[in-house]
């Protein structure tokens, strides 16, 4: 099996449930170009009372 690089980017503070699972995470697939920093393109619609709320 070949290795698969995984990138991640954090915005804000994780919100944990009673079992300490993060419940405000978003899986963002950025495609083949760029890097995980491309999530900044949708940053303005992420957050409380926004399109992708938590």
N, C-alpha and C positions, 0 to 999 in steps of 0.2 A: 504494500500500500504506500502510495506517495504521500508526502506531507502536504498539508494545505495551510498556507498562511492565513491567519485571521487578524483583522484589525478591529479596534474598537475606539470609540470616542465618547466621552461623557459630557453631558450638559446638565447643570443643576445638581441637586442632591437626591440620592436614591431614597425612595419611600419604601419601607419594609413592612410586611404584614406580620402577623403573630408568629409565623414559622421562620421569620427572617428572610423571606424571599422578596426580591425587589419587584414591586408591582407597578413601577412607572417606567419600565424599559421599553424601548422601541427597537425592533430589528429593521435596519435600513440597508437594503441591498443597492449598492451604488453602481453596479455594472462593471464592465471591464476597464473603463477609463477612470483616471483620477484616483482618489484614495478615500479613506473614511472621513476625512475632513469635509467632503462634499455635503455632508449632512447640514452644514451651515446654510445651504440653499433653502432648506425647509425650516430652519430655526425659528423664523417669525411666526409659524403656525403651530408651534409646539409650546404647551404650557397651560396653566389653569385658564379656563373659559376661552380657549382657542380651539381650532379645528381638531388638533390632536391633543386633547386635554388629559390631565391626570389629577 
